[in-house]
Each structure stands twice: as C-alpha cells, then as structure tokens.
C-alpha cells in the first residue's frame, strides 16, 4: 500500500485494493452515485473502456442521465462539449487517461480543474489503466478524486487492481463487512 501510494503521490489510506481495473471502475462509478443519490447525472466519453460504458448503460436503465462526450476523427475529446454538459445535478465525470485502442491521451487533470471550477461538488474519476507506467502520475496536487488501475499493467499478478479514493471523497461501498478495504 505504501509503495503504491508513493508511486502515485497519494496517501496509503487513499489506496483501496480491488481484484482488477473493472472492479475499480465499478466501485468508483456505482459507489459515487450511491453516496450522492440526489445527483443523477454522469458524464463520460463515448470511447471509454467497456468497464465504464457497461456501467453507464446499466445506470441509464435505472433512470440516471448519462452524457457521452464525443471525440473527433483523431480521437481528440470535445472539451467544450464536456464542460458545457456539467450542471448542478452532475455527480461524476469519468474520463479515461489514455485510450486503449487509439492511444489518445486525455488532459484529465486540466479537465478535472475546469469541471471543479464550474461545479465544485462534482467528483472526477479517471480510468488510468492504460496510462500507468507510460505517463507520469502524481496525485499530490491533482484535482482527481478517484483513479482506477489494474496491477497487471505494472507486472503485478492478474487479479490485482486498485482504486485511489482521495481523502474526503464519499463513495458507498458495495461490499459490506471487512473494513480492511
């Protein structure tokens, strides 16, 4: 835990170990929306990994409103569209750090700052599974609230993931019982 926190520039208490990146993404999205039940709007990109997109489709079937931010032909995110989509009932914005198919890198820290400048209470999540080990990640002064990783991208065994939950970020756990994670 200390090693993971040191590598990411966060506190060990902010690391929650999971079984994989998919579980981390699910925990971030479902946990955030459950903890902030009056906010029923989520923003994500049209090119997220299925571990995010399938959750958003499920949430839409449950009455949540999902805004999908488009990308252009080069895979560049429409930042203006994203920022115009943020509103008072937005609970969470989830933008992958690096796309696993196109290699496009999204400016997640800058986007998180802009989102929070517009609506300070909005949580910001990034799926950093494809970014870790390739792009420097330092959460020390970052506005990112939730960050998902998969251990096998760092030569850890398959079946290991983690979710960074920044101190003060409220999410509702979906596993009850042991308090170690």
VMD Tcl script that draws the C-alpha trace (Angstrom):
set ca {
  {0.00 0.00 0.00}
  {2.83 2.37 0.89}
  {4.64 1.52 -2.34}
  {1.53 2.11 -4.46}
  {0.82 5.40 -2.69}
  {4.42 6.57 -3.13}
  {4.30 5.73 -6.84}
  {1.08 7.69 -7.29}
  {1.81 10.62 -4.98}
  {-1.07 9.96 -2.62}
  {-1.51 8.72 0.95}
  {-1.56 4.98 1.76}
  {-5.00 5.39 3.36}
  {-6.33 6.54 -0.04}
  {-5.48 3.20 -1.69}
  {-8.17 0.51 -1.86}
  {-7.10 -2.80 -3.34}
  {-9.52 -4.50 -5.71}
  {-9.44 -7.56 -7.93}
  {-8.95 -5.62 -11.19}
  {-9.44 -2.37 -13.09}
  {-13.04 -3.34 -13.89}
  {-13.88 -3.66 -10.21}
  {-12.14 -0.35 -9.51}
  {-14.17 1.40 -12.22}
  {-17.41 -0.17 -11.00}
  {-16.66 0.80 -7.41}
  {-15.86 4.38 -8.40}
  {-18.97 4.96 -10.51}
  {-21.54 2.97 -8.57}
  {-20.14 3.98 -5.19}
  {-20.08 7.70 -6.03}
  {-23.62 7.72 -7.38}
  {-24.92 5.72 -4.39}
  {-23.29 8.14 -1.94}
  {-24.72 11.19 -3.73}
  {-28.16 9.82 -4.57}
  {-29.79 13.19 -5.27}
  {-27.42 13.81 -8.17}
  {-28.49 11.60 -11.06}
  {-26.31 12.85 -13.91}
  {-22.98 11.36 -15.01}
  {-20.65 12.48 -17.81}
  {-18.21 10.19 -19.57}
  {-16.67 9.84 -23.00}
  {-18.04 7.86 -25.92}
  {-14.72 5.96 -26.13}
  {-14.33 4.65 -22.57}
  {-13.38 1.07 -21.83}
  {-16.34 -1.30 -21.54}
  {-15.72 -1.43 -17.77}
  {-17.11 2.11 -17.68}
  {-19.52 2.05 -20.64}
  {-21.40 -1.05 -19.46}
  {-21.85 0.53 -16.03}
  {-23.23 3.71 -17.60}
  {-25.67 1.71 -19.75}
  {-26.85 -0.10 -16.61}
  {-27.23 3.23 -14.79}
  {-29.24 4.66 -17.71}
  {-31.63 1.70 -17.40}
  {-32.04 2.66 -13.74}
  {-33.09 6.23 -14.57}
  {-29.75 8.03 -14.42}
  {-28.98 10.52 -17.14}
  {-25.69 9.87 -18.91}
  {-23.95 12.36 -21.20}
  {-21.44 10.83 -23.60}
  {-18.75 13.27 -24.76}
  {-17.73 12.71 -28.40}
  {-14.24 12.65 -29.86}
  {-13.20 13.83 -33.31}
  {-11.75 11.66 -36.11}
  {-8.31 11.88 -34.46}
  {-9.66 10.71 -31.11}
  {-9.42 14.18 -29.53}
  {-12.01 14.80 -26.85}
  {-14.52 17.62 -27.32}
  {-13.61 19.52 -24.14}
  {-16.11 22.33 -24.77}
  {-18.94 19.79 -25.03}
  {-17.81 18.18 -21.78}
  {-17.65 21.46 -19.87}
  {-20.99 22.68 -21.22}
  {-22.53 19.38 -20.05}
  {-21.57 19.93 -16.39}
  {-24.55 21.08 -14.35}
  {-25.64 21.25 -10.69}
  {-27.08 17.70 -10.69}
  {-23.89 16.19 -12.16}
  {-22.47 13.76 -9.64}
  {-19.45 12.45 -11.50}
  {-17.31 12.98 -14.59}
  {-15.35 9.91 -15.70}
  {-12.67 10.32 -18.38}
  {-10.03 7.71 -19.17}
  {-6.46 8.99 -19.03}
  {-5.26 7.12 -22.12}
  {-7.36 5.26 -24.68}
  {-6.54 1.57 -25.03}
  {-7.43 1.47 -28.76}
  {-6.31 4.79 -30.23}
  {-3.53 5.75 -27.83}
  {-5.10 9.19 -27.40}
  {-4.16 10.81 -24.09}
  {-6.79 13.00 -22.47}
  {-5.83 16.00 -20.29}
  {-7.63 14.64 -17.24}
  {-6.02 16.87 -14.62}
  {-6.81 20.01 -16.61}
  {-10.35 18.77 -17.25}
  {-10.83 18.00 -13.55}
  {-9.73 21.55 -12.65}
  {-12.14 23.07 -15.17}
  {-15.03 20.84 -14.08}
  {-14.48 21.74 -10.42}
  {-14.19 25.44 -11.27}
  {-17.63 25.24 -12.86}
  {-19.26 22.95 -10.23}
  {-17.02 22.39 -7.18}
  {-19.05 19.44 -5.86}
  {-18.66 17.28 -8.96}
  {-16.44 14.23 -8.47}
  {-13.83 13.41 -11.12}
  {-12.80 9.83 -11.91}
  {-10.18 8.59 -14.33}
  {-9.53 5.10 -15.58}
  {-5.73 5.20 -15.66}
  {-5.23 1.52 -16.51}
  {-3.58 2.31 -19.87}
  {-1.68 5.34 -18.55}
  {0.15 3.82 -15.60}
  {3.81 3.19 -16.32}
  {3.68 5.24 -19.51}
  {2.55 8.66 -18.29}
  {3.79 10.20 -15.04}
  {1.02 10.22 -12.45}
  {1.42 12.42 -9.39}
  {-1.76 12.92 -7.43}
  {-0.07 15.20 -4.89}
  {-1.81 18.38 -6.07}
  {-4.19 16.78 -8.51}
  {-7.93 17.56 -8.56}
  {-8.72 13.92 -9.43}
  {-10.94 12.32 -6.77}
  {-10.97 8.69 -7.97}
  {-8.37 6.82 -10.04}
  {-8.60 3.20 -11.23}
  {-5.65 0.93 -12.01}
  {-5.02 -2.69 -12.94}
  {-1.94 -4.33 -11.46}
  {-1.03 -6.47 -14.45}
  {-0.10 -3.30 -16.35}
  {2.75 -2.96 -13.82}
  {3.75 -6.63 -13.90}
  {1.72 -7.47 -10.81}
  {-0.26 -10.69 -10.95}
  {-3.60 -10.68 -12.74}
  {-6.40 -10.32 -10.23}
  {-4.92 -7.23 -8.58}
  {-6.23 -3.72 -9.04}
  {-6.63 -0.59 -7.01}
  {-8.82 2.43 -6.64}
  {-7.48 5.67 -5.27}
  {-10.18 7.40 -3.26}
  {-8.90 10.81 -2.29}
  {-9.39 11.81 1.33}
  {-12.79 13.44 1.81}
  {-14.33 11.78 -1.26}
  {-17.51 9.97 -0.30}
  {-18.43 6.74 -2.01}
  {-20.69 3.99 -0.79}
  {-19.06 0.56 -0.62}
  {-20.80 -2.31 -2.35}
  {-19.05 -4.95 -0.26}
  {-20.05 -4.91 3.37}
  {-18.18 -6.46 6.26}
  {-14.40 -6.33 6.48}
  {-13.08 -2.81 6.84}
  {-9.58 -3.54 5.51}
  {-10.56 -2.32 2.02}
}
mol new
graphics top color blue
foreach p $ca { graphics top sphere $p radius 0.5 }
foreach p [lrange $ca 0 end-1] q [lrange $ca 1 end] { graphics top cylinder $p $q radius 0.2 }
display resetview
